[in-house]
Amino acid sequence: MSILFIFNRPPYDSTDVTWNGLRLANQLVENGHKVRIFLMNDAVDMAREACKPPVGYDQDLSNMLKDLITKKVEVQVCGTCMARCGIFKNQPYFEGAKASTMKVLAQWVSESDKVLSF
């Protein structure tokens, strides 16, 4: 089964929504499913080296994303959002997270068995 995760929220927004989504993605990979991740809106910061956990937060979401990349999870990030969204606007995405387009997201949605949005 192929599952697409779409993240929209800032990585560190005083909730565990993004963390839980990444945990679920990892578990689905471990269960043998094909997982893809698309970041848009303020979630694009998660794919930037400048994104660090706030003081007192015990999880590094960018490292969790990098770990999924090493497990062959495709990660694409809204190219338009690079300059429009997040607190690290115009900073590049780290290796393995590719700038992408709405056209690619539309294709991924149509190819996926399930689409989850966080």
PyRosetta script that sets phi, psi and omega in degrees:
from pyrosetta import init, pose_from_sequence

init()
pose = pose_from_sequence("MSILFIFNRPPYDSTDVTWNGLRLANQLVENGHKVRIFLMNDAVDMAREACKPPVGYDQDLSNMLKDLITKKVEVQVCGTCMARCGIFKNQPYFEGAKASTMKVLAQWVSESDKVLSF")
pose.set_psi(1, 140.9)
pose.set_omega(1, 177.2)
pose.set_phi(2, -106.6)
pose.set_psi(2, 134.4)
pose.set_omega(2, -175.9)
pose.set_phi(3, -129.0)
pose.set_psi(3, 128.8)
pose.set_omega(3, 178.3)
pose.set_phi(4, -106.5)
pose.set_psi(4, 127.9)
pose.set_omega(4, 173.2)
pose.set_phi(5, -104.1)
pose.set_psi(5, 129.8)
pose.set_omega(5, 173.6)
pose.set_phi(6, -115.1)
pose.set_psi(6, 117.0)
pose.set_omega(6, 177.8)
pose.set_phi(7, -101.7)
pose.set_psi(7, 134.6)
pose.set_omega(7, -178.3)
pose.set_phi(8, -122.1)
pose.set_psi(8, -23.5)
pose.set_omega(8, -170.3)
pose.set_phi(9, -86.2)
pose.set_psi(9, 155.7)
pose.set_omega(9, 172.2)
pose.set_phi(10, -58.3)
pose.set_psi(10, 141.9)
pose.set_omega(10, -177.6)
pose.set_phi(11, -55.8)
pose.set_psi(11, -43.2)
pose.set_omega(11, -177.1)
pose.set_phi(12, -117.0)
pose.set_psi(12, 87.7)
pose.set_omega(12, -174.9)
pose.set_phi(13, -116.8)
pose.set_psi(13, 26.7)
pose.set_omega(13, -179.9)
pose.set_phi(14, 69.9)
pose.set_psi(14, 16.8)
pose.set_omega(14, 172.4)
pose.set_phi(15, -130.3)
pose.set_psi(15, 174.3)
pose.set_omega(15, 175.6)
pose.set_phi(16, -106.8)
pose.set_psi(16, 19.4)
pose.set_omega(16, -176.4)
pose.set_phi(17, -59.0)
pose.set_psi(17, -51.8)
pose.set_omega(17, -178.2)
pose.set_phi(18, -65.3)
pose.set_psi(18, -43.6)
pose.set_omega(18, 179.2)
pose.set_phi(19, -57.5)
pose.set_psi(19, -46.1)
pose.set_omega(19, 179.9)
pose.set_phi(20, -65.8)
pose.set_psi(20, -36.7)
pose.set_omega(20, 176.1)
pose.set_phi(21, -63.2)
pose.set_psi(21, -41.8)
pose.set_omega(21, 177.8)
pose.set_phi(22, -66.7)
pose.set_psi(22, -38.0)
pose.set_omega(22, 176.9)
pose.set_phi(23, -62.4)
pose.set_psi(23, -42.8)
pose.set_omega(23, 178.8)
pose.set_phi(24, -64.7)
pose.set_psi(24, -44.2)
pose.set_omega(24, 178.3)
pose.set_phi(25, -57.4)
pose.set_psi(25, -44.6)
pose.set_omega(25, 179.9)
pose.set_phi(26, -62.6)
pose.set_psi(26, -43.0)
pose.set_omega(26, -179.7)
pose.set_phi(27, -64.8)
pose.set_psi(27, -39.1)
pose.set_omega(27, 177.9)
pose.set_phi(28, -65.0)
pose.set_psi(28, -37.9)
pose.set_omega(28, 175.1)
pose.set_phi(29, -62.1)
pose.set_psi(29, -46.5)
pose.set_omega(29, 179.4)
pose.set_phi(30, -62.3)
pose.set_psi(30, -28.2)
pose.set_omega(30, 177.3)
pose.set_phi(31, -81.9)
pose.set_psi(31, 0.2)
pose.set_omega(31, 175.2)
pose.set_phi(32, 94.7)
pose.set_psi(32, 9.8)
pose.set_omega(32, 179.6)
pose.set_phi(33, -87.3)
pose.set_psi(33, 154.4)
pose.set_omega(33, 173.7)
pose.set_phi(34, -83.8)
pose.set_psi(34, 122.2)
pose.set_omega(34, -178.7)
pose.set_phi(35, -120.2)
pose.set_psi(35, 136.5)
pose.set_omega(35, 172.1)
pose.set_phi(36, -125.1)
pose.set_psi(36, 150.3)
pose.set_omega(36, 179.5)
pose.set_phi(37, -128.7)
pose.set_psi(37, 132.4)
pose.set_omega(37, 174.3)
pose.set_phi(38, -122.7)
pose.set_psi(38, 126.0)
pose.set_omega(38, 178.8)
pose.set_phi(39, -104.9)
pose.set_psi(39, 134.5)
pose.set_omega(39, 175.8)
pose.set_phi(40, -146.7)
pose.set_psi(40, 176.5)
pose.set_omega(40, -175.4)
pose.set_phi(41, 52.3)
pose.set_psi(41, -143.0)
pose.set_omega(41, -175.4)
pose.set_phi(42, -73.1)
pose.set_psi(42, -8.6)
pose.set_omega(42, 176.3)
pose.set_phi(43, -66.2)
pose.set_psi(43, -16.7)
pose.set_omega(43, -179.1)
pose.set_phi(44, -60.3)
pose.set_psi(44, -25.7)
pose.set_omega(44, 179.0)
pose.set_phi(45, -59.3)
pose.set_psi(45, -28.3)
pose.set_omega(45, -179.1)
pose.set_phi(46, -59.4)
pose.set_psi(46, -24.6)
pose.set_omega(46, -178.1)
pose.set_phi(47, -97.5)
pose.set_psi(47, 21.3)
pose.set_omega(47, -179.4)
pose.set_phi(48, -119.2)
pose.set_psi(48, 138.7)
pose.set_omega(48, 179.3)
pose.set_phi(49, -58.4)
pose.set_psi(49, -29.8)
pose.set_omega(49, -177.3)
pose.set_phi(50, -69.6)
pose.set_psi(50, -16.3)
pose.set_omega(50, -177.3)
pose.set_phi(51, -77.7)
pose.set_psi(51, 115.2)
pose.set_omega(51, -179.5)
pose.set_phi(52, -126.1)
pose.set_psi(52, 150.0)
pose.set_omega(52, 177.6)
pose.set_phi(53, -63.5)
pose.set_psi(53, 142.7)
pose.set_omega(53, 175.6)
pose.set_phi(54, -68.0)
pose.set_psi(54, 159.0)
pose.set_omega(54, 178.7)
pose.set_phi(55, -55.4)
pose.set_psi(55, 129.9)
pose.set_omega(55, 178.0)
pose.set_phi(56, 92.8)
pose.set_psi(56, -10.9)
pose.set_omega(56, 178.5)
pose.set_phi(57, -89.8)
pose.set_psi(57, 128.9)
pose.set_omega(57, -169.7)
pose.set_phi(58, -93.1)
pose.set_psi(58, 8.8)
pose.set_omega(58, 179.9)
pose.set_phi(59, -127.7)
pose.set_psi(59, 141.2)
pose.set_omega(59, 175.7)
pose.set_phi(60, -105.4)
pose.set_psi(60, 99.5)
pose.set_omega(60, -174.3)
pose.set_phi(61, -65.7)
pose.set_psi(61, -35.3)
pose.set_omega(61, 177.4)
pose.set_phi(62, -63.9)
pose.set_psi(62, -39.6)
pose.set_omega(62, 177.1)
pose.set_phi(63, -67.3)
pose.set_psi(63, -35.2)
pose.set_omega(63, 175.9)
pose.set_phi(64, -63.0)
pose.set_psi(64, -41.1)
pose.set_omega(64, 178.1)
pose.set_phi(65, -64.9)
pose.set_psi(65, -43.5)
pose.set_omega(65, 177.5)
pose.set_phi(66, -60.3)
pose.set_psi(66, -39.5)
pose.set_omega(66, 178.1)
pose.set_phi(67, -62.0)
pose.set_psi(67, -40.6)
pose.set_omega(67, 177.1)
pose.set_phi(68, -64.6)
pose.set_psi(68, -36.7)
pose.set_omega(68, 177.1)
pose.set_phi(69, -61.8)
pose.set_psi(69, -41.4)
pose.set_omega(69, 178.6)
pose.set_phi(70, -65.3)
pose.set_psi(70, -20.4)
pose.set_omega(70, 177.7)
pose.set_phi(71, -92.3)
pose.set_psi(71, 17.2)
pose.set_omega(71, 175.8)
pose.set_phi(72, 73.6)
pose.set_psi(72, 21.5)
pose.set_omega(72, 173.4)
pose.set_phi(73, -79.1)
pose.set_psi(73, 126.0)
pose.set_omega(73, 175.8)
pose.set_phi(74, -74.6)
pose.set_psi(74, 130.0)
pose.set_omega(74, 178.0)
pose.set_phi(75, -123.9)
pose.set_psi(75, 120.7)
pose.set_omega(75, 175.9)
pose.set_phi(76, -123.6)
pose.set_psi(76, 147.4)
pose.set_omega(76, -172.4)
pose.set_phi(77, -128.6)
pose.set_psi(77, 136.1)
pose.set_omega(77, -178.9)
pose.set_phi(78, -54.2)
pose.set_psi(78, 119.0)
pose.set_omega(78, 179.0)
pose.set_phi(79, -68.5)
pose.set_psi(79, -37.8)
pose.set_omega(79, 178.0)
pose.set_phi(80, -64.8)
pose.set_psi(80, -38.1)
pose.set_omega(80, -179.3)
pose.set_phi(81, -67.6)
pose.set_psi(81, -19.4)
pose.set_omega(81, -178.6)
pose.set_phi(82, -53.7)
pose.set_psi(82, -41.9)
pose.set_omega(82, -177.2)
pose.set_phi(83, -96.8)
pose.set_psi(83, -12.1)
pose.set_omega(83, -173.3)
pose.set_phi(84, -105.0)
pose.set_psi(84, -25.2)
pose.set_omega(84, -166.7)
pose.set_phi(85, -125.6)
pose.set_psi(85, 159.7)
pose.set_omega(85, 177.6)
pose.set_phi(86, 82.6)
pose.set_psi(86, 167.6)
pose.set_omega(86, 178.8)
pose.set_phi(87, -85.8)
pose.set_psi(87, -10.1)
pose.set_omega(87, 179.1)
pose.set_phi(88, -109.8)
pose.set_psi(88, 43.1)
pose.set_omega(88, -178.2)
pose.set_phi(89, -48.7)
pose.set_psi(89, 141.0)
pose.set_omega(89, 176.4)
pose.set_phi(90, 69.1)
pose.set_psi(90, 1.6)
pose.set_omega(90, 174.3)
pose.set_phi(91, -83.9)
pose.set_psi(91, 142.2)
pose.set_omega(91, -173.7)
pose.set_phi(92, -69.6)
pose.set_psi(92, 161.3)
pose.set_omega(92, 175.3)
pose.set_phi(93, -84.5)
pose.set_psi(93, 149.2)
pose.set_omega(93, -179.1)
pose.set_phi(94, -76.2)
pose.set_psi(94, 167.1)
pose.set_omega(94, -176.1)
pose.set_phi(95, -57.6)
pose.set_psi(95, 134.2)
pose.set_omega(95, 179.9)
pose.set_phi(96, 98.3)
pose.set_psi(96, -18.1)
pose.set_omega(96, 175.7)
pose.set_phi(97, -106.0)
pose.set_psi(97, 111.7)
pose.set_omega(97, -172.3)
pose.set_phi(98, -98.9)
pose.set_psi(98, 135.9)
pose.set_omega(98, 172.9)
pose.set_phi(99, -62.1)
pose.set_psi(99, 137.2)
pose.set_omega(99, -172.3)
pose.set_phi(100, -138.4)
pose.set_psi(100, -167.3)
pose.set_omega(100, -174.6)
pose.set_phi(101, -137.2)
pose.set_psi(101, 165.4)
pose.set_omega(101, 174.6)
pose.set_phi(102, -63.0)
pose.set_psi(102, -31.6)
pose.set_omega(102, 178.2)
pose.set_phi(103, -61.1)
pose.set_psi(103, -44.2)
pose.set_omega(103, 178.5)
pose.set_phi(104, -65.4)
pose.set_psi(104, -43.4)
pose.set_omega(104, 178.1)
pose.set_phi(105, -58.8)
pose.set_psi(105, -44.3)
pose.set_omega(105, 178.8)
pose.set_phi(106, -60.2)
pose.set_psi(106, -40.4)
pose.set_omega(106, 178.3)
pose.set_phi(107, -64.9)
pose.set_psi(107, -45.4)
pose.set_omega(107, 179.6)
pose.set_phi(108, -61.4)
pose.set_psi(108, -41.4)
pose.set_omega(108, 178.7)
pose.set_phi(109, -59.9)
pose.set_psi(109, -46.2)
pose.set_omega(109, -177.0)
pose.set_phi(110, -69.7)
pose.set_psi(110, -24.6)
pose.set_omega(110, -180.0)
pose.set_phi(111, -87.9)
pose.set_psi(111, -13.9)
pose.set_omega(111, -172.6)
pose.set_phi(112, -87.3)
pose.set_psi(112, 146.0)
pose.set_omega(112, 174.0)
pose.set_phi(113, -75.8)
pose.set_psi(113, -35.2)
pose.set_omega(113, 178.7)
pose.set_phi(114, -140.0)
pose.set_psi(114, 145.7)
pose.set_omega(114, 177.0)
pose.set_phi(115, -126.8)
pose.set_psi(115, 125.3)
pose.set_omega(115, 179.1)
pose.set_phi(116, -117.8)
pose.set_psi(116, 135.8)
pose.set_omega(116, -179.0)
pose.set_phi(117, -119.2)
pose.set_psi(117, 130.9)
pose.set_omega(117, -179.9)
pose.set_phi(118, -123.1)
pose.dump_pdb("model.pdb")
